Amino acid sequence: MADCGCVQAVTTTDADVIVIGSGAGGLSAALPLAQAGKRVIVIEQHNVPGGLCHSFKENGYRFSPGIHYVGQIGDGGFMRGVYEGLGVANDLTFYEMNPDGYEHIRIGGDAFDMPSGKEATVERFQQRFPSQARGIEDYFSLVERICSELPVVPETRSFLDFLTVPYRTRHMGRYGLYSLKRILDDRISDPLLKAFLSMQCGDHGLPPSKTPFALHAAVVGHYLNGGYYPKGGGRAIPRAFVRALRKHHAQLLLSTNVVKILTEASSKGRAAVGVQLADGQELRAHKIISNASPHITYDNLVGREHISSKLRKKLDSATYTTSAVVLYLATDLDLHAMALDSGNYWYAKSPDFEAYYSQSRSSTIAEVDEVPGVFLGVTSMKDPTSFRNGHHVIEAVNFISYDVFRCWRNTQVGERPEEYRALKRKLTAAMLKTIENIIPGISDHILYSDLSTPLSSEHYVQSTQGACYGTEKTLRQIGPFSFHNRSEIENLYLCGASTTAHGLSGSTSSGLGVASMLLSCRPSELLKDTGQKLNVVSRSAI
């Protein structure tokens, strides 16, 4: 990992801040703290940084399990502002995905290609569904209003800010907690159009009836101006952060397990004072930031005996998003000649997404001969530098219940029984049969194939129950009802997908939020005029 600038030894047992986990939340918290002169140590149990942003290579092919596309990378976009404002932009390049269809939605025999930009999207939907024109305009206008209001709360600091929040978030307050299903039912009558507008539920893992509209609006808004993919795959993002951390003298410990968050009695109850590593070493710090899930943080590291009955009850009632299997493929098919491109492909057999998500949550999903839906991306088209020797690389995702694999949770990677391997083969065949609807003939042209399961996510990135997106962002687990960034344990903070929001953008925001708390400023004030400009390659230039 020399090219990451990773330091494998600690020169002191004292730090201002220790960050547990190097996912997007942990890194985006660590970097602005290090830039502010804080002594920062980031501890990662995996042998590479990044959490779900990491990449790996098999048989010469590179795969990125958690980064399939990134939004808000264009001029004025939030993620672009983060990378430029934190001074990591010079180490990153993003490729624009197909602007005429960064999302290719296929439902049975019906198709819709989502273009970049609100106006183009609205126009295309209205041309396809002219009788629904008014509802389409109203829906996307509401998405836009709520997205403009979402940043208000984390930027709130002054008394005047608090007084004016209800007015400045009035659309979110009125519509944000309605379900996506209700918002669509009130505006749209065509069931196919509802299905097209609901397909991006796959980016948060909830059916329309359980999805708070504010959540779905945030996802739609994040990608409304198109999708982008990092050159070098997902790992390019943590590598850029690690290089910047090294410049500011932060330390990164890889292949290092934290087994305990050390706490002591304080005037406010208990206070975090450091961590204990698997080898028995103790590192002390003024502040601890956990990028691990709430259950790992509180149950495994802090210990239930040190938290309140209220927090124990919250942990016991918390639910996590669906898990998934990810199929990694390489093929010698000429996908360009087959008219595939850099856009994502979403396929569902039926427009009934309530039934689809119910089936994915059931253990019967393991018994089907063809999965009911799949998400697929050709990464060798998203990142042309990864297209080599005429071979294309594909990543396909299918939601599945963790219960299907629960009986093997205590087995070891590489030593799982034949029953587990047989199930992987069956699921691979079921996914390939569905993928044939997108790429005919793929089953006969596979050069490499492997399937990761929820147990893989548990092992490599410590994902609780293999959850794709942390805790479910249902009404009772979103906003003020989520796990807070500031813990009830003094000096202990949480970030990541189970706090502020999920995904790369949500986790990044959570890390910035924690850093701003520790530095007593607004999150936006962490982003400086570094003079860096993100290199974004338009699709027309490729």
PyMOL commands that set and color helices and strands:
alter all, ss='L'
color gray80, all
select helices_A, chain A and resi 2-4+24-35+51-53+78-85+89-91+118-128+130-152+159-168+170-175+180-187+191-203+208-210+213-223+236-247+294-302+304-306+309-317+353-360+363-367+379-382+384-386+402-404+406-408+418-435+442-444+454-461+464-466+475-477+479-481+503-519+523-526+539-541
alter helices_A, ss='H'
color red, helices_A
select strands_A, chain A and resi 14-20+40-43+56-58+61-63+93-96+103-107+110-114+228-230+251-253+258-266+269-277+282-290+323-331+344-348+373-378+392-400+446-452+492-494+535-537
alter strands_A, ss='S'
color yellow, strands_A
deselect
rebuild
show_as cartoon
